[in-house]
Amino acid sequence: MDNTQLYSSIAALPDALKNEVSDFVAFLQQKIKSEKKIKERKFGCAKGFFTISPDFDEPLEDFKEYM
């Protein structure tokens, strides 16, 4: 469907449905903007956000009887 056919189809709708189409178009535009924000993230943006304790690789006390 090209732009002319799309415009003709929308123009033939009642006013209430035209408002719904307008709301849907606004929703799609907002969705596109939010997708662009996700792509702008850079590698290493969470550096320092997570920490691992120095004894991370040590055996747990709960499993000593099984070792």
C-alpha distances in whole Angstrom, upper triangle without the diagonal:
4,7,8,6,6,10,11,10,12,15,15,17,20,22,23,19,18,21,20,16,18,20,18,16,20,21,18,20,23,22,21,24,26,25,26,30,30,30,32,35,38,40,43,42,44,47,50,48,49,53,55,58,61,62,59,60,63,64,63,67,65,65,69,70,68,69
4,6,6,6,9,10,11,12,14,16,17,21,22,23,20,18,21,20,17,18,21,18,16,20,21,18,19,23,22,21,24,26,25,26,29,30,29,31,35,37,40,43,42,44,47,50,48,50,53,55,59,62,63,60,61,64,65,65,68,67,67,70,72,70,70
4,6,5,6,9,10,10,12,14,16,19,20,21,18,16,19,18,15,15,18,17,14,17,19,17,17,21,21,20,22,25,24,25,28,29,29,31,34,37,39,42,41,43,46,49,47,49,53,55,59,61,63,60,61,64,65,65,68,67,67,71,73,70,71
4,5,5,6,9,10,10,12,15,18,19,21,18,16,19,19,16,17,20,19,17,20,22,20,20,24,24,23,26,28,28,28,31,33,32,34,38,40,43,46,45,47,50,53,51,53,57,59,62,65,67,63,65,68,69,69,72,71,71,74,76,74,74
4,5,5,6,9,10,11,13,17,18,20,17,15,18,18,15,17,20,18,17,20,22,20,21,24,24,23,26,29,28,29,32,33,33,35,38,41,44,47,45,47,51,53,51,53,57,59,62,65,66,63,64,68,68,68,71,69,70,73,75,73,73
4,5,5,6,9,10,11,15,16,17,14,12,15,15,11,13,16,14,13,16,18,16,17,21,21,20,23,25,25,26,29,30,30,32,35,38,41,44,42,44,47,50,48,50,53,56,59,62,63,60,61,65,65,65,68,66,67,70,72,70,71
4,5,5,6,9,10,13,14,16,14,11,14,15,11,12,16,15,13,16,18,17,18,21,22,21,24,26,26,27,30,31,32,33,36,40,42,45,43,45,49,51,49,51,55,57,61,64,65,62,63,67,67,67,70,68,69,72,74,72,73
4,5,5,6,9,12,14,16,14,12,15,16,13,15,18,17,16,19,21,20,21,24,25,25,27,30,30,31,33,35,35,37,40,43,46,49,47,49,52,55,53,54,58,60,64,67,68,65,66,70,70,69,72,71,71,75,77,75,76
4,5,5,7,11,13,14,11,10,14,14,11,13,16,15,15,18,20,19,20,23,24,24,26,28,28,30,32,34,34,36,39,42,45,48,46,47,51,53,51,53,56,59,62,65,66,63,64,67,68,67,70,68,69,72,74,72,73
4,5,5,9,10,11,9,7,10,11,8,10,13,12,12,15,17,16,18,21,21,22,24,26,27,28,30,32,32,34,37,41,43,46,44,45,49,51,49,51,55,57,60,63,64,61,63,66,67,66,68,67,68,71,73,71,72
4,6,8,9,12,10,8,11,13,11,12,15,15,15,17,20,20,20,23,24,25,27,29,30,31,33,35,35,37,40,43,46,49,47,48,52,54,52,54,58,60,63,66,68,65,66,69,70,69,72,70,71,75,76,75,76
4,7,9,12,10,9,13,14,12,14,17,17,17,20,22,22,23,26,27,27,29,31,32,33,36,37,38,40,43,46,49,51,49,51,54,57,54,56,60,62,65,68,69,66,68,71,71,70,73,71,72,76,77,75,76
4,6,8,6,6,10,10,10,12,14,14,15,18,19,20,21,24,24,26,28,29,30,32,34,35,36,38,41,44,47,50,47,49,52,54,52,53,57,59,63,66,67,64,66,68,69,67,70,68,69,73,74,73,74
4,6,6,6,9,10,11,12,15,15,17,19,20,21,23,25,26,27,29,31,32,33,35,37,38,40,42,46,49,51,48,50,53,55,52,54,58,60,63,67,68,65,67,69,70,68,71,69,70,74,75,73,75
4,5,5,6,9,10,10,12,14,15,17,18,20,21,23,24,26,27,29,30,32,34,35,37,38,41,44,47,49,47,48,51,53,51,53,56,59,62,65,66,63,66,68,69,67,70,68,69,73,74,73,74
4,5,5,7,9,10,11,13,15,16,17,19,20,21,23,25,26,27,29,31,32,34,36,37,39,43,46,48,45,46,50,51,48,50,54,56,59,63,64,61,63,66,66,64,67,65,66,70,71,70,71
4,5,5,6,9,10,10,12,14,15,16,18,20,21,23,25,26,27,29,31,32,34,35,38,41,44,46,43,44,48,50,47,49,53,55,58,61,62,59,61,64,64,63,65,64,65,68,70,68,69
4,5,5,6,9,10,10,12,14,15,17,18,20,21,23,24,26,27,29,31,32,34,36,40,43,45,42,44,47,49,47,49,52,55,58,61,62,59,61,64,65,63,66,65,65,69,71,69,70
4,5,5,6,9,10,11,12,14,15,17,18,20,21,23,25,26,27,29,31,32,35,38,41,43,40,42,45,47,44,46,50,53,56,59,60,57,60,62,63,61,64,62,64,67,69,67,69
4,5,5,6,9,10,10,12,14,15,16,19,20,21,23,25,26,27,29,31,33,37,39,41,39,40,43,45,42,44,48,50,53,57,58,55,57,59,60,58,61,59,60,64,66,64,65
4,5,5,6,9,10,11,12,14,15,17,19,20,21,23,25,26,28,29,32,35,38,40,38,39,43,45,42,44,48,50,53,57,58,55,57,59,60,59,61,60,61,64,66,64,66
4,5,5,6,9,10,11,12,14,16,17,19,20,22,23,25,26,28,30,34,37,39,36,38,41,44,41,43,47,49,53,56,57,54,56,59,60,59,61,60,61,65,66,65,66
4,5,5,6,9,10,11,12,14,15,17,19,20,21,23,25,26,29,32,35,37,34,35,39,41,38,40,44,46,50,53,54,51,53,56,57,56,58,57,58,61,63,62,63
4,5,5,6,9,10,10,12,14,15,17,19,20,21,23,25,27,31,33,36,33,34,38,40,37,39,43,45,48,52,53,50,52,55,55,54,57,55,56,60,61,60,61
4,5,5,6,9,10,11,13,14,15,17,19,20,22,23,26,29,32,35,32,34,37,40,37,39,43,45,49,52,53,50,52,55,56,55,58,57,57,61,63,61,62
4,5,5,6,9,10,11,12,14,16,17,19,21,22,24,28,31,33,30,32,35,37,35,37,41,43,47,50,51,48,51,54,55,53,56,55,56,60,62,60,61
4,5,5,6,9,10,11,12,14,16,17,19,21,23,26,29,31,28,29,33,35,33,34,38,41,44,47,49,45,48,51,51,50,53,52,53,56,58,57,58
4,5,5,6,9,10,11,13,15,16,17,19,21,25,28,30,28,29,33,35,33,34,38,41,44,47,48,45,47,50,51,50,53,52,53,56,58,56,57
4,5,5,6,9,10,11,13,15,16,17,20,23,26,29,26,28,32,34,32,34,38,40,44,47,48,45,48,51,52,51,54,53,54,57,59,58,58
4,5,5,6,9,10,11,13,15,16,18,22,25,27,24,25,29,31,29,31,35,37,41,44,46,43,45,48,49,48,51,50,51,54,57,55,56
4,5,5,6,9,10,11,13,15,17,20,23,25,23,24,28,30,28,30,33,36,39,42,44,41,43,46,47,46,49,48,49,52,54,52,53
4,5,5,6,9,10,11,13,15,19,22,24,22,24,27,30,28,30,34,36,40,43,44,41,43,46,48,47,50,49,50,53,55,54,54
4,5,5,7,9,10,11,14,17,20,23,20,22,25,28,26,28,32,35,38,41,43,40,42,46,47,46,49,49,50,53,55,54,54
4,5,5,7,9,10,12,16,19,20,18,19,23,25,23,25,29,32,35,38,40,37,39,42,44,43,46,45,46,49,52,50,50
4,5,5,7,9,11,14,17,19,17,19,23,25,23,25,29,31,35,38,39,36,38,41,43,42,45,45,45,48,51,49,49
4,5,5,7,9,13,16,18,16,19,22,25,23,26,29,32,35,38,40,37,39,42,44,44,47,47,47,50,53,51,51
4,5,5,7,11,14,16,14,16,19,22,20,23,26,29,33,35,37,35,37,40,42,41,44,44,45,48,50,49,49
4,5,6,10,12,14,12,14,17,20,18,20,24,26,30,33,35,32,34,37,39,38,41,41,42,45,47,46,46
4,6,8,11,14,13,15,18,21,20,22,25,28,31,34,36,33,34,38,40,40,43,43,43,46,49,47,47
4,6,10,12,11,14,16,20,19,21,24,27,31,33,35,33,35,38,40,40,43,44,44,47,50,48,48
4,7,9,7,10,13,16,15,17,21,23,27,29,31,29,31,34,36,36,40,40,40,43,46,45,44
4,6,6,9,11,14,14,17,20,22,26,27,30,28,30,33,35,36,39,40,40,42,45,44,43
4,6,8,9,13,13,15,17,19,23,25,27,25,26,30,32,33,36,37,37,39,42,41,40
4,5,5,9,10,12,14,16,20,21,24,22,24,27,30,30,34,35,35,37,40,39,38
4,6,9,9,11,14,17,21,23,25,23,26,29,31,31,35,35,36,38,41,40,40
4,6,5,8,11,14,17,20,22,20,23,26,28,28,31,32,33,35,38,37,36
4,5,7,9,12,15,17,20,19,21,24,27,27,30,31,32,34,37,36,35
4,6,7,10,13,15,18,17,20,22,25,25,28,29,30,32,35,35,34
4,7,10,13,16,19,17,20,22,25,24,27,28,29,31,35,34,34
4,7,10,13,15,13,16,19,21,21,24,25,26,28,31,30,30
4,7,9,12,10,14,16,18,18,21,23,24,25,29,28,27
4,6,8,7,10,12,15,15,18,20,20,22,25,25,24
4,5,5,9,10,13,13,15,18,19,20,23,23,22
4,6,8,9,12,13,16,18,19,19,23,23,21
4,6,5,9,10,12,15,15,15,19,19,18
4,6,8,9,12,14,14,15,19,19,17
4,7,9,12,14,13,14,18,17,15
4,6,9,12,11,11,15,14,13
4,7,9,7,7,11,11,9
4,5,6,7,10,11,10
4,6,5,8,10,10
4,6,7,9,10
4,6,5,7
4,5,5
4,6
4
